Amino acid sequence: MRRALFTLLVLPLLLSGGAALASDAGADAGDDAVAPPPGPVSTPYTLAAGISAKESCSCVFVVLQSDAYCKAFGSPADYVTVNVQIDHAGKGITSTFFGATRTAHFVDGAGCTLDP
């Protein structure tokens, strides 16, 4: 199911070069311009890295699966390479996908959350 979601949602964005996320709202923005939210710029690569970090974090620190299993679980598909690093001492996961890096941490009582 997770691989199917990746294939349907993220892969088309990767293949289009992120054109689906591009916005021309700033082209004629006047006084009504809205500042972008803080944090990393959303691209297909940061989205894929974020999904990988969050899912791997939940796998390791919530479900308590093995590191090897969770690294494979955090990889969206067999043909896509995501570098997943697990930090047991800091209870965090860092995922890198085509140069985009996102980190998720386990928070007691809340589970895993992506860092901004």
N, CA, C and O atoms as a GROMACS GRO file, in nm:
protein
  464
    1MET      N    1   0.083  -0.120   0.000
    1MET     CA    2   0.000   0.000   0.000
    1MET      C    3   0.086   0.125   0.000
    1MET      O    4   0.061   0.220  -0.075
    2ARG      N    5   0.192   0.125   0.086
    2ARG     CA    6   0.277   0.242   0.097
    2ARG      C    7   0.353   0.265  -0.034
    2ARG      O    8   0.370   0.379  -0.076
    3ARG      N    9   0.397   0.157  -0.097
    3ARG     CA   10   0.469   0.172  -0.224
    3ARG      C   11   0.375   0.221  -0.334
    3ARG      O   12   0.414   0.298  -0.421
    4ALA      N   13   0.250   0.176  -0.328
    4ALA     CA   14   0.152   0.222  -0.426
    4ALA      C   15   0.126   0.372  -0.409
    4ALA      O   16   0.116   0.445  -0.507
    5LEU      N   17   0.116   0.418  -0.283
    5LEU     CA   18   0.096   0.562  -0.259
    5LEU      C   19   0.215   0.642  -0.310
    5LEU      O   20   0.197   0.748  -0.370
    6PHE      N   21   0.336   0.591  -0.286
    6PHE     CA   22   0.455   0.660  -0.336
    6PHE      C   23   0.450   0.669  -0.488
    6PHE      O   24   0.474   0.775  -0.545
    7THR      N   25   0.416   0.556  -0.552
    7THR     CA   26   0.413   0.553  -0.698
    7THR      C   27   0.308   0.650  -0.753
    7THR      O   28   0.332   0.715  -0.854
    8LEU      N   29   0.194   0.658  -0.687
    8LEU     CA   30   0.087   0.744  -0.736
    8LEU      C   31   0.106   0.892  -0.703
    8LEU      O   32   0.066   0.978  -0.781
    9LEU      N   33   0.167   0.922  -0.587
    9LEU     CA   34   0.175   1.061  -0.542
    9LEU      C   35   0.310   1.126  -0.566
    9LEU      O   36   0.317   1.237  -0.619
   10VAL      N   37   0.417   1.060  -0.528
   10VAL     CA   38   0.549   1.124  -0.531
   10VAL      C   39   0.621   1.102  -0.663
   10VAL      O   40   0.683   1.195  -0.715
   11LEU      N   41   0.614   0.982  -0.719
   11LEU     CA   42   0.686   0.953  -0.842
   11LEU      C   43   0.648   1.046  -0.956
   11LEU      O   44   0.738   1.093  -1.026
   12PRO      N   45   0.519   1.076  -0.981
   12PRO     CA   46   0.488   1.170  -1.089
   12PRO      C   47   0.550   1.309  -1.067
   12PRO      O   48   0.587   1.376  -1.163
   13LEU      N   49   0.561   1.351  -0.941
   13LEU     CA   50   0.624   1.480  -0.913
   13LEU      C   51   0.773   1.475  -0.947
   13LEU      O   52   0.828   1.571  -1.000
   14LEU      N   53   0.836   1.363  -0.915
   14LEU     CA   54   0.978   1.349  -0.948
   14LEU      C   55   1.000   1.352  -1.097
   14LEU      O   56   1.092   1.418  -1.146
   15LEU      N   57   0.916   1.281  -1.169
   15LEU     CA   58   0.932   1.275  -1.314
   15LEU      C   59   0.901   1.407  -1.382
   15LEU      O   60   0.957   1.437  -1.488
   16SER      N   61   0.814   1.487  -1.323
   16SER     CA   62   0.780   1.616  -1.383
   16SER      C   63   0.877   1.726  -1.340
   16SER      O   64   0.864   1.840  -1.382
   17GLY      N   65   0.972   1.692  -1.256
   17GLY     CA   66   1.066   1.792  -1.207
   17GLY      C   67   1.003   1.886  -1.107
   17GLY      O   68   1.054   1.996  -1.085
   18GLY      N   69   0.893   1.846  -1.047
   18GLY     CA   70   0.826   1.928  -0.946
   18GLY      C   71   0.736   2.035  -1.005
   18GLY      O   72   0.693   2.126  -0.934
   19ALA      N   73   0.708   2.025  -1.135
   19ALA     CA   74   0.625   2.128  -1.199
   19ALA      C   75   0.487   2.136  -1.136
   19ALA      O   76   0.424   2.242  -1.136
   20ALA      N   77   0.439   2.024  -1.082
   20ALA     CA   78   0.307   2.025  -1.020
   20ALA      C   79   0.305   2.107  -0.892
   20ALA      O   80   0.199   2.152  -0.849
   21LEU      N   81   0.422   2.128  -0.831
   21LEU     CA   82   0.429   2.207  -0.710
   21LEU      C   83   0.461   2.354  -0.736
   21LEU      O   84   0.452   2.438  -0.646
   22ALA      N   85   0.499   2.383  -0.859
   22ALA     CA   86   0.536   2.521  -0.891
   22ALA      C   87   0.415   2.612  -0.884
   22ALA      O   88   0.303   2.572  -0.918
   23SER      N   89   0.437   2.733  -0.840
   23SER     CA   90   0.327   2.828  -0.828
   23SER      C   91   0.372   2.962  -0.883
   23SER      O   92   0.485   3.004  -0.860
   24ASP      N   93   0.285   3.029  -0.956
   24ASP     CA   94   0.319   3.162  -1.007
   24ASP      C   95   0.250   3.269  -0.924
   24ASP      O   96   0.229   3.380  -0.971
   25ALA      N   97   0.215   3.237  -0.800
   25ALA     CA   98   0.146   3.333  -0.714
   25ALA      C   99   0.230   3.457  -0.689
   25ALA      O  100   0.175   3.566  -0.669
   26GLY      N  101   0.361   3.444  -0.690
   26GLY     CA  102   0.447   3.559  -0.664
   26GLY      C  103   0.467   3.648  -0.786
   26GLY      O  104   0.525   3.755  -0.773
   27ALA      N  105   0.421   3.605  -0.902
   27ALA     CA  106   0.444   3.681  -1.024
   27ALA      C  107   0.375   3.817  -1.020
   27ALA      O  108   0.434   3.917  -1.062
   28ASP      N  109   0.253   3.822  -0.972
   28ASP     CA  110   0.182   3.949  -0.968
   28ASP      C  111   0.133   3.978  -0.826
   28ASP      O  112   0.028   4.040  -0.807
   29ALA      N  113   0.211   3.933  -0.727
   29ALA     CA  114   0.170   3.952  -0.588
   29ALA      C  115   0.184   4.098  -0.550
   29ALA      O  116   0.285   4.163  -0.577
   30GLY      N  117   0.081   4.148  -0.487
   30GLY     CA  118   0.083   4.286  -0.441
   30GLY      C  119   0.091   4.288  -0.290
   30GLY      O  120   0.172   4.218  -0.230
   31ASP      N  121   0.007   4.368  -0.229
   31ASP     CA  122   0.006   4.378  -0.084
   31ASP      C  123  -0.050   4.253  -0.017
   31ASP      O  124  -0.030   4.232   0.102
   32ASP      N  125  -0.121   4.170  -0.093
   32ASP     CA  126  -0.183   4.050  -0.037
   32ASP      C  127  -0.089   3.930  -0.038
   32ASP      O  128  -0.134   3.819  -0.009
   33ALA      N  129   0.037   3.949  -0.068
   33ALA     CA  130   0.131   3.838  -0.076
   33ALA      C  131   0.145   3.770   0.060
   33ALA      O  132   0.152   3.836   0.164
   34VAL      N  133   0.149   3.640   0.056
   34VAL     CA  134   0.164   3.560   0.178
   34VAL      C  135   0.304   3.504   0.182
   34VAL      O  136   0.351   3.446   0.083
   35ALA      N  137   0.372   3.520   0.294
   35ALA     CA  138   0.507   3.468   0.307
   35ALA      C  139   0.502   3.316   0.315
   35ALA      O  140   0.409   3.260   0.374
   36PRO      N  141   0.600   3.247   0.256
   36PRO     CA  142   0.602   3.101   0.264
   36PRO      C  143   0.624   3.057   0.409
   36PRO      O  144   0.685   3.130   0.488
   37PRO      N  145   0.577   2.940   0.444
   37PRO     CA  146   0.595   2.891   0.581
   37PRO      C  147   0.743   2.865   0.608
   37PRO      O  148   0.819   2.838   0.514
   38PRO      N  149   0.785   2.872   0.734
   38PRO     CA  150   0.924   2.843   0.766
   38PRO      C  151   0.953   2.696   0.743
   38PRO      O  152   0.862   2.613   0.742
   39GLY      N  153   1.079   2.664   0.725
   39GLY     CA  154   1.118   2.525   0.706
   39GLY      C  155   1.168   2.503   0.565
   39GLY      O  156   1.182   2.597   0.487
   40PRO      N  157   1.195   2.378   0.533
   40PRO     CA  158   1.249   2.349   0.400
   40PRO      C  159   1.147   2.374   0.292
   40PRO      O  160   1.026   2.359   0.313
   41VAL      N  161   1.195   2.411   0.175
   41VAL     CA  162   1.109   2.432   0.060
   41VAL      C  163   1.054   2.297   0.017
   41VAL      O  164   1.129   2.200   0.007
   42SER      N  165   0.925   2.290  -0.007
   42SER     CA  166   0.864   2.163  -0.048
   42SER      C  167   0.895   2.134  -0.193
   42SER      O  168   0.852   2.206  -0.283
   43THR      N  169   0.969   2.030  -0.214
   43THR     CA  170   0.998   1.977  -0.347
   43THR      C  171   0.966   1.829  -0.342
   43THR      O  172   0.946   1.774  -0.233
   44PRO      N  173   0.961   1.763  -0.455
   44PRO     CA  174   0.939   1.618  -0.450
   44PRO      C  175   1.045   1.547  -0.367
   44PRO      O  176   1.017   1.445  -0.303
   45TYR      N  177   1.166   1.599  -0.368
   45TYR     CA  178   1.275   1.535  -0.294
   45TYR      C  179   1.259   1.554  -0.143
   45TYR      O  180   1.281   1.459  -0.067
   46THR      N  181   1.222   1.674  -0.099
   46THR     CA  182   1.203   1.694   0.045
   46THR      C  183   1.079   1.618   0.094
   46THR      O  184   1.077   1.571   0.208
   47LEU      N  185   0.977   1.608   0.010
   47LEU     CA  186   0.860   1.531   0.048
   47LEU      C  187   0.894   1.383   0.066
   47LEU      O  188   0.854   1.321   0.165
   48ALA      N  189   0.968   1.327  -0.030
   48ALA     CA  190   1.006   1.186  -0.020
   48ALA      C  191   1.098   1.162   0.100
   48ALA      O  192   1.083   1.062   0.170
   49ALA      N  193   1.191   1.253   0.125
   49ALA     CA  194   1.281   1.238   0.240
   49ALA      C  195   1.202   1.250   0.370
   49ALA      O  196   1.231   1.178   0.466
   50GLY      N  197   1.104   1.339   0.375
   50GLY     CA  198   1.022   1.355   0.495
   50GLY      C  199   0.936   1.234   0.524
   50GLY      O  200   0.924   1.191   0.639
   51ILE      N  201   0.876   1.178   0.420
   51ILE     CA  202   0.796   1.056   0.437
   51ILE      C  203   0.884   0.944   0.489
   51ILE      O  204   0.845   0.871   0.580
   52SER      N  205   1.002   0.931   0.431
   52SER     CA  206   1.094   0.826   0.472
   52SER      C  207   1.138   0.843   0.617
   52SER      O  208   1.139   0.746   0.693
   53ALA      N  209   1.173   0.965   0.657
   53ALA     CA  210   1.218   0.991   0.795
   53ALA      C  211   1.107   0.962   0.895
   53ALA      O  212   1.131   0.897   0.997
   54LYS      N  213   0.986   1.009   0.867
   54LYS     CA  214   0.874   0.991   0.960
   54LYS      C  215   0.835   0.844   0.972
   54LYS      O  216   0.816   0.794   1.083
   55GLU      N  217   0.823   0.775   0.860
   55GLU     CA  218   0.784   0.634   0.862
   55GLU      C  219   0.892   0.548   0.929
   55GLU      O  220   0.860   0.457   1.006
   56SER      N  221   1.018   0.575   0.900
   56SER     CA  222   1.127   0.499   0.962
   56SER      C  223   1.132   0.525   1.112
   56SER      O  224   1.156   0.432   1.190
   57CYS      N  225   1.110   0.648   1.152
   57CYS     CA  226   1.111   0.684   1.294
   57CYS      C  227   1.001   0.608   1.369
   57CYS      O  228   1.026   0.552   1.475
   58SER      N  229   0.882   0.606   1.314
   58SER     CA  230   0.772   0.534   1.378
   58SER      C  231   0.802   0.385   1.384
   58SER      O  232   0.769   0.318   1.482
   59CYS      N  233   0.863   0.333   1.280
   59CYS     CA  234   0.898   0.192   1.275
   59CYS      C  235   0.996   0.155   1.385
   59CYS      O  236   0.979   0.053   1.452
   60VAL      N  237   1.101   0.237   1.404
   60VAL     CA  238   1.206   0.207   1.502
   60VAL      C  239   1.160   0.234   1.644
   60VAL      O  240   1.176   0.147   1.731
   61PHE      N  241   1.104   0.351   1.670
   61PHE     CA  242   1.081   0.396   1.808
   61PHE      C  243   0.939   0.372   1.860
   61PHE      O  244   0.917   0.372   1.981
   62VAL      N  245   0.842   0.352   1.771
   62VAL     CA  246   0.705   0.326   1.817
   62VAL      C  247   0.674   0.177   1.807
   62VAL      O  248   0.626   0.117   1.904
   63VAL      N  249   0.700   0.118   1.691
   63VAL     CA  250   0.668  -0.023   1.669
   63VAL      C  251   0.781  -0.114   1.717
   63VAL      O  252   0.761  -0.234   1.734
   64LEU      N  253   0.901  -0.057   1.739
   64LEU     CA  254   1.017  -0.129   1.793
   64LEU      C  255   1.064  -0.244   1.703
   64LEU      O  256   1.094  -0.353   1.751
   65GLN      N  257   1.069  -0.218   1.574
   65GLN     CA  258   1.121  -0.316   1.479
   65GLN      C  259   1.273  -0.303   1.468
   65GLN      O  260   1.331  -0.209   1.522
   66SER      N  261   1.337  -0.396   1.398
   66SER     CA  262   1.483  -0.394   1.382
   66SER      C  263   1.526  -0.280   1.289
   66SER      O  264   1.447  -0.231   1.208
   67ASP      N  265   1.651  -0.239   1.304
   67ASP     CA  266   1.704  -0.131   1.219
   67ASP      C  267   1.698  -0.168   1.072
   67ASP      O  268   1.659  -0.087   0.988
   68ALA      N  269   1.739  -0.292   1.041
   68ALA     CA  270   1.740  -0.335   0.901
   68ALA      C  271   1.599  -0.331   0.841
   68ALA      O  272   1.580  -0.286   0.728
   69TYR      N  273   1.502  -0.379   0.916
   69TYR     CA  274   1.364  -0.378   0.868
   69TYR      C  275   1.316  -0.235   0.845
   69TYR      O  276   1.252  -0.206   0.744
   70CYS      N  277   1.347  -0.146   0.939
   70CYS     CA  278   1.297  -0.008   0.930
   70CYS      C  279   1.367   0.072   0.821
   70CYS      O  280   1.307   0.162   0.762
   71LYS      N  281   1.494   0.042   0.794
   71LYS     CA  282   1.561   0.109   0.682
   71LYS      C  283   1.495   0.069   0.550
   71LYS      O  284   1.475   0.153   0.463
   72ALA      N  285   1.460  -0.058   0.536
   72ALA     CA  286   1.390  -0.104   0.416
   72ALA      C  287   1.248  -0.045   0.412
   72ALA      O  288   1.199  -0.008   0.306
   73PHE      N  289   1.184  -0.037   0.527
   73PHE     CA  290   1.049   0.019   0.537
   73PHE      C  291   1.048   0.167   0.498
   73PHE      O  292   0.951   0.215   0.441
   74GLY      N  293   1.157   0.239   0.530
   74GLY     CA  294   1.167   0.381   0.498
   74GLY      C  295   1.203   0.410   0.354
   74GLY      O  296   1.196   0.525   0.311
   75SER      N  297   1.242   0.307   0.279
   75SER     CA  298   1.271   0.325   0.137
   75SER      C  299   1.141   0.311   0.060
   75SER      O  300   1.076   0.207   0.070
   76PRO      N  301   1.102   0.412  -0.015
   76PRO     CA  302   0.971   0.409  -0.078
   76PRO      C  303   0.951   0.300  -0.184
   76PRO      O  304   0.839   0.253  -0.203
   77ALA      N  305   1.057   0.260  -0.253
   77ALA     CA  306   1.044   0.158  -0.356
   77ALA      C  307   1.181   0.096  -0.382
   77ALA      O  308   1.284   0.153  -0.346
   78ASP      N  309   1.181  -0.021  -0.442
   78ASP     CA  310   1.307  -0.091  -0.468
   78ASP      C  311   1.397  -0.016  -0.565
   78ASP      O  312   1.519  -0.029  -0.558
   79TYR      N  313   1.340   0.062  -0.653
   79TYR     CA  314   1.418   0.132  -0.755
   79TYR      C  315   1.458   0.273  -0.714
   79TYR      O  316   1.517   0.346  -0.793
   80VAL      N  317   1.428   0.312  -0.591
   80VAL     CA  318   1.462   0.445  -0.540
   80VAL      C  319   1.553   0.429  -0.419
   80VAL      O  320   1.523   0.350  -0.329
   81THR      N  321   1.664   0.502  -0.417
   81THR     CA  322   1.758   0.492  -0.306
   81THR      C  323   1.739   0.608  -0.209
   81THR      O  324   1.751   0.724  -0.247
   82VAL      N  325   1.711   0.574  -0.083
   82VAL     CA  326   1.700   0.672   0.024
   82VAL      C  327   1.799   0.632   0.130
   82VAL      O  328   1.800   0.516   0.174
   83ASN      N  329   1.884   0.726   0.173
   83ASN     CA  330   1.980   0.698   0.278
   83ASN      C  331   1.913   0.727   0.412
   83ASN      O  332   1.878   0.841   0.442
   84VAL      N  333   1.896   0.623   0.494
   84VAL     CA  334   1.831   0.635   0.624
   84VAL      C  335   1.935   0.612   0.733
   84VAL      O  336   1.998   0.506   0.739
   85GLN      N  337   1.954   0.712   0.820
   85GLN     CA  338   2.046   0.700   0.932
   85GLN      C  339   1.967   0.702   1.062
   85GLN      O  340   1.883   0.790   1.084
   86ILE      N  341   1.994   0.604   1.150
   86ILE     CA  342   1.920   0.590   1.274
   86ILE      C  343   2.010   0.632   1.391
   86ILE      O  344   2.122   0.583   1.405
   87ASP      N  345   1.959   0.722   1.474
   87ASP     CA  346   2.030   0.770   1.593
   87ASP      C  347   1.952   0.725   1.717
   87ASP      O  348   1.857   0.792   1.759
   88HIS      N  349   1.993   0.611   1.774
   88HIS     CA  350   1.920   0.558   1.889
   88HIS      C  351   1.937   0.647   2.012
   88HIS      O  352   1.842   0.662   2.090
   89ALA      N  353   2.055   0.705   2.031
   89ALA     CA  354   2.080   0.789   2.148
   89ALA      C  355   1.992   0.913   2.147
   89ALA      O  356   1.937   0.952   2.250
   90GLY      N  357   1.978   0.975   2.031
   90GLY     CA  358   1.897   1.097   2.019
   90GLY      C  359   1.753   1.070   1.978
   90GLY      O  360   1.674   1.162   1.964
   91LYS      N  361   1.720   0.941   1.960
   91LYS     CA  362   1.586   0.900   1.917
   91LYS      C  363   1.541   0.976   1.792
   91LYS      O  364   1.434   1.036   1.789
   92GLY      N  365   1.628   0.972   1.689
   92GLY     CA  366   1.597   1.042   1.566
   92GLY      C  367   1.636   0.963   1.443
   92GLY      O  368   1.716   0.870   1.449
   93ILE      N  369   1.578   1.001   1.332
   93ILE     CA  370   1.605   0.940   1.201
   93ILE      C  371   1.632   1.054   1.103
   93ILE      O  372   1.560   1.154   1.101
   94THR      N  373   1.737   1.039   1.023
   94THR     CA  374   1.767   1.134   0.917
   94THR      C  375   1.762   1.060   0.784
   94THR      O  376   1.831   0.960   0.766
   95SER      N  377   1.681   1.108   0.692
   95SER     CA  378   1.668   1.048   0.560
   95SER      C  379   1.714   1.149   0.455
   95SER      O  380   1.679   1.267   0.460
   96THR      N  381   1.792   1.100   0.360
   96THR     CA  382   1.841   1.184   0.251
   96THR      C  383   1.798   1.122   0.119
   96THR      O  384   1.817   1.003   0.094
   97PHE      N  385   1.739   1.205   0.034
   97PHE     CA  386   1.689   1.161  -0.096
   97PHE      C  387   1.730   1.262  -0.201
   97PHE      O  388   1.681   1.375  -0.202
   98PHE      N  389   1.821   1.224  -0.289
   98PHE     CA  390   1.874   1.312  -0.394
   98PHE      C  391   1.918   1.448  -0.338
   98PHE      O  392   1.888   1.552  -0.397
   99GLY      N  393   1.988   1.446  -0.225
   99GLY     CA  394   2.042   1.568  -0.167
   99GLY      C  395   1.949   1.640  -0.071
   99GLY      O  396   1.994   1.728   0.003
  100ALA      N  397   1.822   1.605  -0.069
  100ALA     CA  398   1.727   1.665   0.025
  100ALA      C  399   1.727   1.582   0.153
  100ALA      O  400   1.713   1.460   0.149
  101THR      N  401   1.743   1.650   0.266
  101THR     CA  402   1.752   1.580   0.394
  101THR      C  403   1.640   1.626   0.487
  101THR      O  404   1.616   1.746   0.501
  102ARG      N  405   1.574   1.531   0.551
  102ARG     CA  406   1.473   1.560   0.653
  102ARG      C  407   1.500   1.473   0.774
  102ARG      O  408   1.553   1.362   0.761
  103THR      N  409   1.464   1.522   0.891
  103THR     CA  410   1.488   1.452   1.016
  103THR      C  411   1.358   1.443   1.095
  103THR      O  412   1.279   1.537   1.098
  104ALA      N  413   1.338   1.329   1.158
  104ALA     CA  414   1.224   1.309   1.247
  104ALA      C  415   1.275   1.261   1.381
  104ALA      O  416   1.373   1.187   1.388
  105HIS      N  417   1.208   1.302   1.488
  105HIS     CA  418   1.246   1.262   1.624
  105HIS      C  419   1.126   1.203   1.696
  105HIS      O  420   1.011   1.240   1.672
  106PHE      N  421   1.156   1.110   1.786
  106PHE     CA  422   1.053   1.052   1.871
  106PHE      C  423   1.032   1.141   1.991
  106PHE      O  424   1.128   1.180   2.058
  107VAL      N  425   0.907   1.173   2.019
  107VAL     CA  426   0.870   1.255   2.135
  107VAL      C  427   0.779   1.170   2.223
  107VAL      O  428   0.676   1.122   2.176
  108ASP      N  429   0.817   1.152   2.350
  108ASP     CA  430   0.735   1.072   2.441
  108ASP      C  431   0.593   1.126   2.447
  108ASP      O  432   0.571   1.245   2.465
  109GLY      N  433   0.498   1.038   2.432
  109GLY     CA  434   0.358   1.076   2.439
  109GLY      C  435   0.299   1.126   2.308
  109GLY      O  436   0.177   1.135   2.294
  110ALA      N  437   0.385   1.159   2.212
  110ALA     CA  438   0.336   1.213   2.084
  110ALA      C  439   0.377   1.127   1.965
  110ALA      O  440   0.318   1.139   1.857
  111GLY      N  441   0.475   1.040   1.981
  111GLY     CA  442   0.524   0.960   1.871
  111GLY      C  443   0.631   1.035   1.793
  111GLY      O  444   0.704   1.117   1.850
  112CYS      N  445   0.641   1.007   1.666
  112CYS     CA  446   0.745   1.068   1.583
  112CYS      C  447   0.689   1.190   1.508
  112CYS      O  448   0.577   1.188   1.457
  113THR      N  449   0.771   1.295   1.504
  113THR     CA  450   0.733   1.417   1.432
  113THR      C  451   0.850   1.463   1.347
  113THR      O  452   0.966   1.445   1.385
  114LEU      N  453   0.819   1.522   1.233
  114LEU     CA  454   0.925   1.579   1.148
  114LEU      C  455   0.976   1.708   1.208
  114LEU      O  456   0.900   1.789   1.260
  115ASP      N  457   1.106   1.727   1.200
  115ASP     CA  458   1.165   1.854   1.242
  115ASP      C  459   1.139   1.957   1.132
  115ASP      O  460   1.134   1.922   1.014
  116PRO      N  461   1.124   2.084   1.172
  116PRO     CA  462   1.100   2.187   1.069
  116PRO      C  463   1.222   2.209   0.982
  116PRO      O  464   1.219   2.292   0.891
   0.00000   0.00000   0.00000
